[in-house]
Amino acid sequence: MLYGFRWMWLIVFFDLPVGTKAEKRTAAKFRKDLQKDGYTMLQWSVYARPCRSLDRIQKHMARLKQVTPKMGSVRAMTVTEQQYARMELLVGKRLNEEQIGCEQLVLF
């Protein structure tokens, strides 16, 4: 832990309809909103962001609820830094943000 904070990750999983142009725009806007709020794409419909405390998790959950589309499926899960670090990557490579880690992100 850094400076007494307990790092956690907020992970968002979603499956949004993209059958029409309007649905595609809505899905694209949702992804852009996640990126603007500091989320990193792990996979096409899986985004994650580090948070320093439960208060930050609650803040970002409130923001997430404001931008969540009315249709589709959106889920959020909170995991500790230790749990996140134990995630196994079976194919592909880690993103730069994952290689750096939460505590080092603060130093930059």
The first five atom37 places (N, CA, C, CB, O) and aatype in JSON, in Angstrom:
{
  "aatype": [12, 10, 18, 7, 13, 1, 17, 12, 17, 10, 9, 19, 13, 13, 3, 10, 14, 19, 7, 16, 11, 0, 6, 11, 1, 16, 0, 0, 11, 13, 1, 11, 3, 10, 5, 11, 3, 7, 18, 16, 12, 10, 5, 17, 15, 19, 18, 0, 1, 14, 4, 1, 15, 10, 3, 1, 9, 5, 11, 8, 12, 0, 1, 10, 11, 5, 19, 16, 14, 11, 12, 7, 15, 19, 1, 0, 12, 16, 19, 16, 6, 5, 5, 18, 0, 1, 12, 6, 10, 10, 19, 7, 11, 1, 10, 2, 6, 6, 5, 9, 7, 4, 6, 5, 10, 19, 10, 13],
  "atom_mask": [
    [1, 1, 1, 1, 1],
    [1, 1, 1, 1, 1],
    [1, 1, 1, 1, 1],
    [1, 1, 1, 0, 1],
    [1, 1, 1, 1, 1],
    [1, 1, 1, 1, 1],
    [1, 1, 1, 1, 1],
    [1, 1, 1, 1, 1],
    [1, 1, 1, 1, 1],
    [1, 1, 1, 1, 1],
    [1, 1, 1, 1, 1],
    [1, 1, 1, 1, 1],
    [1, 1, 1, 1, 1],
    [1, 1, 1, 1, 1],
    [1, 1, 1, 1, 1],
    [1, 1, 1, 1, 1],
    [1, 1, 1, 1, 1],
    [1, 1, 1, 1, 1],
    [1, 1, 1, 0, 1],
    [1, 1, 1, 1, 1],
    [1, 1, 1, 1, 1],
    [1, 1, 1, 1, 1],
    [1, 1, 1, 1, 1],
    [1, 1, 1, 1, 1],
    [1, 1, 1, 1, 1],
    [1, 1, 1, 1, 1],
    [1, 1, 1, 1, 1],
    [1, 1, 1, 1, 1],
    [1, 1, 1, 1, 1],
    [1, 1, 1, 1, 1],
    [1, 1, 1, 1, 1],
    [1, 1, 1, 1, 1],
    [1, 1, 1, 1, 1],
    [1, 1, 1, 1, 1],
    [1, 1, 1, 1, 1],
    [1, 1, 1, 1, 1],
    [1, 1, 1, 1, 1],
    [1, 1, 1, 0, 1],
    [1, 1, 1, 1, 1],
    [1, 1, 1, 1, 1],
    [1, 1, 1, 1, 1],
    [1, 1, 1, 1, 1],
    [1, 1, 1, 1, 1],
    [1, 1, 1, 1, 1],
    [1, 1, 1, 1, 1],
    [1, 1, 1, 1, 1],
    [1, 1, 1, 1, 1],
    [1, 1, 1, 1, 1],
    [1, 1, 1, 1, 1],
    [1, 1, 1, 1, 1],
    [1, 1, 1, 1, 1],
    [1, 1, 1, 1, 1],
    [1, 1, 1, 1, 1],
    [1, 1, 1, 1, 1],
    [1, 1, 1, 1, 1],
    [1, 1, 1, 1, 1],
    [1, 1, 1, 1, 1],
    [1, 1, 1, 1, 1],
    [1, 1, 1, 1, 1],
    [1, 1, 1, 1, 1],
    [1, 1, 1, 1, 1],
    [1, 1, 1, 1, 1],
    [1, 1, 1, 1, 1],
    [1, 1, 1, 1, 1],
    [1, 1, 1, 1, 1],
    [1, 1, 1, 1, 1],
    [1, 1, 1, 1, 1],
    [1, 1, 1, 1, 1],
    [1, 1, 1, 1, 1],
    [1, 1, 1, 1, 1],
    [1, 1, 1, 1, 1],
    [1, 1, 1, 0, 1],
    [1, 1, 1, 1, 1],
    [1, 1, 1, 1, 1],
    [1, 1, 1, 1, 1],
    [1, 1, 1, 1, 1],
    [1, 1, 1, 1, 1],
    [1, 1, 1, 1, 1],
    [1, 1, 1, 1, 1],
    [1, 1, 1, 1, 1],
    [1, 1, 1, 1, 1],
    [1, 1, 1, 1, 1],
    [1, 1, 1, 1, 1],
    [1, 1, 1, 1, 1],
    [1, 1, 1, 1, 1],
    [1, 1, 1, 1, 1],
    [1, 1, 1, 1, 1],
    [1, 1, 1, 1, 1],
    [1, 1, 1, 1, 1],
    [1, 1, 1, 1, 1],
    [1, 1, 1, 1, 1],
    [1, 1, 1, 0, 1],
    [1, 1, 1, 1, 1],
    [1, 1, 1, 1, 1],
    [1, 1, 1, 1, 1],
    [1, 1, 1, 1, 1],
    [1, 1, 1, 1, 1],
    [1, 1, 1, 1, 1],
    [1, 1, 1, 1, 1],
    [1, 1, 1, 1, 1],
    [1, 1, 1, 0, 1],
    [1, 1, 1, 1, 1],
    [1, 1, 1, 1, 1],
    [1, 1, 1, 1, 1],
    [1, 1, 1, 1, 1],
    [1, 1, 1, 1, 1],
    [1, 1, 1, 1, 1],
    [1, 1, 1, 1, 1]
  ],
  "atom_positions": [
    [[0.85, -1.19, 0.0], [0.0, 0.0, 0.0], [0.88, 1.24, 0.0], [-0.96, 0.01, 1.22], [1.96, 1.25, 0.59]],
    [[0.41, 2.27, -0.66], [1.15, 3.51, -0.78], [0.42, 4.6, 0.0], [1.33, 3.91, -2.26], [-0.77, 4.84, -0.24]],
    [[1.1, 5.26, 0.93], [0.53, 6.36, 1.7], [-0.77, 5.97, 2.42], [0.27, 7.54, 0.79], [-1.66, 6.8, 2.58]],
    [[-0.88, 4.72, 2.84], [-2.05, 4.28, 3.59], [-3.27, 4.0, 2.73], [0.0, 0.0, 0.0], [-4.33, 3.68, 3.27]],
    [[-3.16, 4.12, 1.42], [-4.3, 3.83, 0.54], [-4.33, 2.35, 0.24], [-4.22, 4.65, -0.77], [-3.3, 1.68, 0.2]],
    [[-5.52, 1.84, 0.02], [-5.67, 0.46, -0.4], [-6.13, 0.47, -1.85], [-6.67, -0.32, 0.52], [-7.27, 0.85, -2.14]],
    [[-5.26, 0.07, -2.73], [-5.59, 0.08, -4.15], [-6.6, -0.99, -4.48], [-4.33, -0.12, -4.99], [-6.52, -2.12, -4.0]],
    [[-7.55, -0.62, -5.3], [-8.57, -1.54, -5.78], [-8.78, -1.25, -7.26], [-9.9, -1.39, -4.97], [-8.38, -0.21, -7.77]],
    [[-9.4, -2.18, -7.94], [-9.73, -2.03, -9.35], [-11.22, -2.13, -9.52], [-9.01, -3.08, -10.21], [-11.87, -3.0, -8.95]],
    [[-11.78, -1.23, -10.31], [-13.18, -1.28, -10.69], [-13.21, -1.8, -12.13], [-13.89, 0.14, -10.56], [-12.67, -1.16, -13.04]],
    [[-13.82, -2.96, -12.32], [-13.86, -3.59, -13.63], [-15.29, -3.54, -14.15], [-13.34, -5.06, -13.57], [-16.23, -3.89, -13.43]],
    [[-15.46, -3.11, -15.4], [-16.77, -2.98, -16.02], [-16.84, -3.94, -17.2], [-17.05, -1.51, -16.47], [-15.98, -3.93, -18.09]],
    [[-17.87, -4.77, -17.2], [-18.13, -5.71, -18.29], [-19.43, -5.29, -18.95], [-18.2, -7.2, -17.77], [-20.4, -4.97, -18.25]],
    [[-19.48, -5.28, -20.27], [-20.74, -4.88, -20.89], [-20.96, -5.59, -22.21], [-20.77, -3.39, -21.09], [-20.03, -6.0, -22.91]],
    [[-22.23, -5.71, -22.53], [-22.68, -6.27, -23.79], [-23.83, -5.39, -24.23], [-23.1, -7.79, -23.67], [-24.94, -5.51, -23.72]],
    [[-23.56, -4.51, -25.18], [-24.56, -3.54, -25.63], [-25.04, -3.87, -27.04], [-23.98, -2.12, -25.59], [-24.26, -4.37, -27.86]],
    [[-26.31, -3.6, -27.33], [-26.8, -3.85, -28.68], [-26.14, -2.9, -29.69], [-28.33, -3.7, -28.72], [-25.93, -1.72, -29.4]],
    [[-25.83, -3.43, -30.86], [-25.21, -2.62, -31.91], [-25.84, -2.92, -33.28], [-23.68, -2.87, -31.96], [-25.16, -2.86, -34.31]],
    [[-27.12, -3.24, -33.28], [-27.81, -3.6, -34.52], [-28.15, -2.41, -35.4], [0.0, 0.0, 0.0], [-28.2, -2.55, -36.62]],
    [[-28.39, -1.25, -34.81], [-28.73, -0.05, -35.58], [-27.64, 1.0, -35.42], [-30.1, 0.51, -35.14], [-26.78, 0.88, -34.56]],
    [[-27.69, 2.03, -36.27], [-26.71, 3.12, -36.16], [-26.81, 3.8, -34.81], [-26.91, 4.16, -37.29], [-25.79, 4.15, -34.21]],
    [[-28.02, 4.0, -34.32], [-28.21, 4.66, -33.02], [-27.61, 3.81, -31.9], [-29.71, 4.91, -32.75], [-26.99, 4.35, -30.98]],
    [[-27.79, 2.49, -31.96], [-27.22, 1.61, -30.94], [-25.7, 1.62, -31.01], [-27.76, 0.17, -31.11], [-25.03, 1.59, -29.98]],
    [[-25.16, 1.65, -32.21], [-23.69, 1.71, -32.37], [-23.14, 3.0, -31.78], [-23.3, 1.59, -33.85], [-22.1, 3.0, -31.12]],
    [[-23.84, 4.12, -32.03], [-23.4, 5.41, -31.47], [-23.46, 5.37, -29.94], [-24.29, 6.57, -32.01], [-22.55, 5.86, -29.27]],
    [[-24.53, 4.78, -29.4], [-24.68, 4.7, -27.94], [-23.55, 3.87, -27.34], [-26.04, 4.09, -27.58], [-22.98, 4.25, -26.32]],
    [[-23.24, 2.73, -27.95], [-22.16, 1.87, -27.45], [-20.81, 2.58, -27.54], [-22.11, 0.54, -28.24], [-20.0, 2.5, -26.62]],
    [[-20.57, 3.28, -28.65], [-19.3, 4.01, -28.82], [-19.19, 5.13, -27.8], [-19.18, 4.58, -30.25], [-18.11, 5.36, -27.24]],
    [[-20.28, 5.83, -27.55], [-20.28, 6.9, -26.54], [-19.98, 6.34, -25.16], [-21.63, 7.64, -26.53], [-19.23, 6.95, -24.39]],
    [[-20.54, 5.2, -24.83], [-20.3, 4.57, -23.53], [-18.82, 4.23, -23.37], [-21.17, 3.3, -23.37], [-18.23, 4.5, -22.33]],
    [[-18.22, 3.65, -24.4], [-16.79, 3.33, -24.34], [-15.95, 4.6, -24.18], [-16.35, 2.57, -25.61], [-15.0, 4.62, -23.4]],
    [[-16.3, 5.65, -24.91], [-15.56, 6.92, -24.79], [-15.73, 7.52, -23.4], [-16.04, 7.92, -25.86], [-14.78, 8.08, -22.85]],
    [[-16.94, 7.42, -22.83], [-17.16, 7.92, -21.47], [-16.29, 7.16, -20.47], [-18.64, 7.79, -21.08], [-15.74, 7.76, -19.54]],
    [[-16.16, 5.85, -20.65], [-15.3, 5.07, -19.76], [-13.85, 5.54, -19.88], [-15.41, 3.56, -20.08], [-13.17, 5.72, -18.87]],
    [[-13.39, 5.73, -21.1], [-12.02, 6.16, -21.3], [-11.77, 7.55, -20.71], [-11.68, 6.17, -22.79], [-10.72, 7.79, -20.13]],
    [[-12.74, 8.45, -20.86], [-12.6, 9.8, -20.28], [-12.5, 9.75, -18.76], [-13.78, 10.7, -20.7], [-11.87, 10.6, -18.14]],
    [[-13.14, 8.73, -18.16], [-13.12, 8.61, -16.71], [-11.94, 7.78, -16.21], [-14.42, 7.99, -16.23], [-11.89, 7.42, -15.04]],
    [[-10.99, 7.49, -17.09], [-9.76, 6.84, -16.65], [-9.72, 5.33, -16.76], [0.0, 0.0, 0.0], [-8.81, 4.7, -16.24]],
    [[-10.7, 4.75, -17.43], [-10.7, 3.3, -17.61], [-9.78, 2.92, -18.76], [-12.14, 2.78, -17.88], [-9.6, 3.69, -19.71]],
    [[-9.19, 1.75, -18.66], [-8.35, 1.18, -19.69], [-9.06, -0.05, -20.26], [-6.94, 0.81, -19.14], [-9.6, -0.86, -19.51]],
    [[-9.06, -0.18, -21.57], [-9.69, -1.34, -22.18], [-8.81, -2.57, -22.01], [-9.97, -1.08, -23.68], [-7.66, -2.58, -22.45]],
    [[-9.35, -3.61, -21.37], [-8.64, -4.88, -21.25], [-8.99, -5.78, -22.43], [-8.98, -5.57, -19.92], [-8.13, -6.48, -22.98]],
    [[-10.25, -5.75, -22.8], [-10.77, -6.47, -23.96], [-11.89, -5.6, -24.51], [-11.28, -7.93, -23.59], [-12.25, -4.59, -23.9]],
    [[-12.46, -5.97, -25.66], [-13.43, -5.11, -26.33], [-14.53, -4.62, -25.39], [-14.04, -5.84, -27.49], [-14.87, -3.44, -25.43]],
    [[-15.09, -5.47, -24.58], [-16.19, -5.08, -23.69], [-15.83, -5.2, -22.22], [-17.4, -5.92, -23.98], [-16.71, -5.39, -21.38]],
    [[-14.55, -5.08, -21.91], [-14.08, -5.15, -20.51], [-13.11, -3.99, -20.28], [-13.4, -6.55, -20.2], [-12.07, -3.9, -20.93]],
    [[-13.47, -3.13, -19.35], [-12.64, -1.97, -19.02], [-12.35, -1.99, -17.52], [-13.35, -0.63, -19.43], [-13.15, -2.49, -16.73]],
    [[-11.2, -1.45, -17.13], [-10.82, -1.42, -15.71], [-10.14, -0.1, -15.39], [-9.88, -2.6, -15.37], [-9.52, 0.53, -16.24]],
    [[-10.28, 0.3, -14.12], [-9.58, 1.5, -13.66], [-9.17, 1.28, -12.21], [-10.49, 2.77, -13.8], [-9.92, 0.71, -11.42]],
    [[-7.96, 1.75, -11.86], [-7.53, 1.66, -10.46], [-8.18, 2.76, -9.63], [-5.98, 1.75, -10.36], [-8.42, 3.86, -10.12]],
    [[-8.45, 2.45, -8.37], [-9.0, 3.43, -7.43], [-8.26, 3.28, -6.12], [-10.55, 3.22, -7.22], [-7.89, 2.18, -5.72]],
    [[-8.03, 4.41, -5.45], [-7.23, 4.39, -4.22], [-8.0, 4.02, -2.97], [-6.62, 5.72, -4.02], [-7.38, 3.74, -1.94]],
    [[-9.33, 4.01, -3.02], [-10.1, 3.72, -1.8], [-11.52, 3.35, -2.16], [-10.09, 4.93, -0.84], [-11.94, 3.48, -3.32]],
    [[-12.26, 2.91, -1.18], [-13.68, 2.6, -1.39], [-14.47, 3.86, -1.74], [-14.28, 1.94, -0.15], [-15.44, 3.79, -2.5]],
    [[-14.06, 5.0, -1.18], [-14.73, 6.27, -1.53], [-14.59, 6.55, -3.02], [-14.14, 7.44, -0.71], [-15.55, 6.99, -3.66]],
    [[-13.41, 6.31, -3.57], [-13.19, 6.52, -5.01], [-14.01, 5.53, -5.84], [-11.69, 6.39, -5.36], [-14.56, 5.89, -6.88]],
    [[-14.09, 4.3, -5.36], [-14.91, 3.3, -6.05], [-16.35, 3.79, -6.12], [-14.84, 1.92, -5.33], [-16.99, 3.73, -7.17]],
    [[-16.88, 4.28, -4.99], [-18.26, 4.76, -4.96], [-18.45, 5.96, -5.89], [-18.65, 5.15, -3.52], [-19.47, 6.07, -6.57]],
    [[-17.47, 6.85, -5.94], [-17.53, 8.01, -6.83], [-17.61, 7.57, -8.29], [-16.31, 8.91, -6.62], [-18.43, 8.08, -9.05]],
    [[-16.77, 6.62, -8.67], [-16.75, 6.16, -10.05], [-17.96, 5.29, -10.38], [-15.47, 5.4, -10.33], [-18.4, 5.26, -11.53]],
    [[-18.5, 4.58, -9.4], [-19.73, 3.83, -9.62], [-20.88, 4.79, -9.91], [-20.06, 2.94, -8.39], [-21.71, 4.52, -10.78]],
    [[-20.94, 5.9, -9.19], [-21.99, 6.9, -9.43], [-21.85, 7.48, -10.84], [-21.91, 8.04, -8.38], [-22.85, 7.64, -11.54]],
    [[-20.62, 7.78, -11.25], [-20.4, 8.28, -12.62], [-20.81, 7.24, -13.65], [-18.93, 8.67, -12.81], [-21.41, 7.56, -14.67]],
    [[-20.46, 5.98, -13.37], [-20.79, 4.89, -14.28], [-22.3, 4.77, -14.45], [-20.2, 3.57, -13.77], [-22.8, 4.58, -15.57]],
    [[-23.03, 4.88, -13.36], [-24.49, 4.78, -13.43], [-25.09, 5.91, -14.26], [-25.09, 4.81, -12.02], [-26.13, 5.73, -14.9]],
    [[-24.46, 7.06, -14.26], [-24.97, 8.2, -15.04], [-24.81, 8.0, -16.54], [-24.25, 9.47, -14.63], [-25.62, 8.5, -17.31]],
    [[-23.77, 7.27, -16.97], [-23.51, 7.12, -18.4], [-23.92, 5.75, -18.95], [-22.04, 7.34, -18.66], [-23.76, 5.5, -20.15]],
    [[-24.44, 4.88, -18.1], [-24.84, 3.55, -18.55], [-26.05, 3.62, -19.47], [-25.15, 2.65, -17.35], [-27.06, 4.23, -19.12]],
    [[-25.96, 3.01, -20.67], [-27.1, 3.01, -21.59], [-28.29, 2.26, -21.0], [-26.69, 2.37, -22.92], [-28.14, 1.41, -20.12]],
    [[-29.46, 2.58, -21.48], [-30.7, 1.97, -20.98], [-30.86, 0.51, -21.43], [-31.91, 2.78, -21.43], [-31.47, -0.29, -20.73]],
    [[-30.3, 0.18, -22.59], [-30.42, -1.17, -23.14], [-29.09, -1.91, -23.01], [-30.87, -1.13, -24.63], [-28.03, -1.29, -22.92]],
    [[-29.16, -3.24, -22.99], [-27.95, -4.05, -22.92], [-27.69, -4.52, -21.5], [0.0, 0.0, 0.0], [-28.55, -4.45, -20.63]],
    [[-26.48, -5.0, -21.3], [-26.07, -5.52, -20.0], [-24.75, -4.87, -19.6], [-25.94, -7.07, -20.03], [-23.77, -4.93, -20.35]],
    [[-24.72, -4.25, -18.44], [-23.51, -3.63, -17.92], [-23.34, -4.11, -16.48], [-23.57, -2.05, -18.0], [-24.26, -4.0, -15.67]],
    [[-22.17, -4.64, -16.17], [-21.86, -5.13, -14.82], [-20.57, -4.48, -14.34], [-21.74, -6.69, -14.8], [-19.68, -4.17, -15.14]],
    [[-20.47, -4.3, -13.04], [-19.25, -3.74, -12.45], [-18.83, -4.63, -11.28], [-19.48, -2.27, -11.97], [-19.65, -5.14, -10.53]],
    [[-17.53, -4.79, -11.16], [-16.99, -5.62, -10.08], [-15.76, -4.92, -9.51], [-16.64, -7.05, -10.59], [-14.96, -4.34, -10.24]],
    [[-15.63, -4.98, -8.21], [-14.48, -4.4, -7.53], [-13.58, -5.54, -7.04], [-14.92, -3.49, -6.35], [-14.05, -6.49, -6.41]],
    [[-12.29, -5.43, -7.32], [-11.33, -6.4, -6.82], [-10.15, -5.65, -6.22], [-10.86, -7.37, -7.96], [-9.88, -4.51, -6.58]],
    [[-9.46, -6.29, -5.3], [-8.27, -5.68, -4.71], [-7.11, -5.73, -5.71], [-7.88, -6.39, -3.38], [-7.17, -6.46, -6.7]],
    [[-6.09, -4.96, -5.44], [-4.89, -4.97, -6.29], [-4.28, -6.36, -6.32], [-3.85, -3.93, -5.77], [-3.83, -6.81, -7.38]],
    [[-4.26, -7.05, -5.19], [-3.7, -8.41, -5.15], [-4.5, -9.37, -6.03], [-3.66, -8.93, -3.7], [-3.93, -10.18, -6.75]],
    [[-5.83, -9.27, -5.96], [-6.66, -10.13, -6.79], [-6.45, -9.82, -8.27], [-8.15, -9.97, -6.42], [-6.33, -10.73, -9.09]],
    [[-6.39, -8.54, -8.6], [-6.18, -8.12, -9.98], [-4.83, -8.64, -10.5], [-6.25, -6.59, -10.1], [-4.72, -9.09, -11.64]],
    [[-3.81, -8.56, -9.65], [-2.47, -8.99, -10.04], [-2.42, -10.5, -10.29], [-1.45, -8.61, -8.97], [-1.55, -10.97, -11.03]],
    [[-3.33, -11.25, -9.68], [-3.35, -12.7, -9.88], [-4.1, -13.12, -11.15], [-3.97, -13.37, -8.68], [-4.18, -14.31, -11.46]],
    [[-4.66, -12.15, -11.87], [-5.35, -12.47, -13.11], [-4.35, -13.11, -14.08], [-6.0, -11.2, -13.75], [-3.25, -12.59, -14.27]],
    [[-4.73, -14.23, -14.67], [-3.85, -14.91, -15.61], [-4.17, -14.51, -17.03], [-3.96, -16.43, -15.45], [-5.33, -14.52, -17.45]],
    [[-3.16, -14.15, -17.76], [-3.29, -13.81, -19.17], [-2.93, -15.06, -19.96], [-2.37, -12.59, -19.56], [-1.78, -15.5, -19.94]],
    [[-3.9, -15.63, -20.66], [-3.67, -16.89, -21.35], [-3.14, -16.69, -22.76], [-4.95, -17.7, -21.39], [-2.35, -17.5, -23.24]],
    [[-3.57, -15.64, -23.44], [-3.1, -15.34, -24.79], [-2.95, -13.84, -24.92], [-4.08, -15.9, -25.87], [-3.76, -13.09, -24.37]],
    [[-1.93, -13.38, -25.62], [-1.73, -11.94, -25.8], [-0.65, -11.42, -24.87], [0.0, 0.0, 0.0], [0.15, -12.18, -24.33]],
    [[-0.65, -10.09, -24.68], [0.34, -9.49, -23.78], [-0.33, -8.41, -22.93], [1.53, -8.9, -24.57], [-1.37, -7.88, -23.3]],
    [[0.29, -8.11, -21.81], [-0.25, -7.12, -20.89], [-0.12, -5.72, -21.49], [0.48, -7.19, -19.54], [0.83, -5.43, -22.22]],
    [[-1.09, -4.88, -21.16], [-1.03, -3.48, -21.57], [0.03, -2.77, -20.75], [-2.4, -2.8, -21.4], [0.39, -3.23, -19.67]],
    [[0.54, -1.65, -21.25], [1.55, -0.87, -20.5], [1.04, -0.5, -19.12], [1.93, 0.39, -21.27], [1.79, -0.55, -18.16]],
    [[-0.26, -0.12, -19.02], [-0.82, 0.28, -17.73], [-0.79, -0.88, -16.74], [-2.26, 0.78, -17.91], [-0.59, -0.67, -15.54]],
    [[-0.98, -2.09, -17.22], [-0.94, -3.26, -16.34], [0.48, -3.58, -15.91], [-1.56, -4.48, -17.04], [0.7, -4.0, -14.77]],
    [[1.45, -3.37, -16.79], [2.84, -3.66, -16.46], [3.37, -2.69, -15.42], [3.7, -3.61, -17.72], [4.21, -3.05, -14.59]],
    [[2.89, -1.45, -15.46], [3.36, -0.44, -14.52], [2.84, -0.72, -13.12], [2.91, 0.96, -14.98], [3.62, -0.69, -12.17]],
    [[1.55, -1.0, -12.97], [0.95, -1.25, -11.68], [0.43, 0.02, -11.06], [0.0, 0.0, 0.0], [0.85, 1.12, -11.42]],
    [[-0.49, -0.12, -10.13], [-1.18, 1.03, -9.52], [-0.24, 1.99, -8.8], [-2.22, 0.55, -8.55], [-0.28, 3.2, -9.03]],
    [[0.6, 1.45, -7.93], [1.42, 2.33, -7.1], [2.37, 3.17, -7.94], [2.22, 1.5, -6.09], [2.62, 4.33, -7.6]],
    [[2.89, 2.63, -9.03], [3.78, 3.39, -9.87], [3.04, 4.41, -10.72], [4.56, 2.46, -10.76], [3.64, 5.41, -11.13]],
    [[1.76, 4.19, -11.0], [0.98, 5.17, -11.75], [0.93, 6.51, -11.03], [-0.43, 4.66, -11.99], [0.93, 7.55, -11.68]],
    [[0.9, 6.49, -9.7], [0.82, 7.71, -8.92], [2.1, 8.52, -9.03], [0.54, 7.39, -7.48], [2.06, 9.75, -8.94]],
    [[3.22, 7.86, -9.22], [4.5, 8.54, -9.22], [4.73, 9.36, -10.48], [5.61, 7.54, -9.07], [5.56, 10.27, -10.48]],
    [[4.01, 9.06, -11.56], [4.23, 9.76, -12.83], [3.51, 11.06, -12.88], [3.8, 8.92, -13.97], [3.6, 11.77, -13.89]]
  ]
}
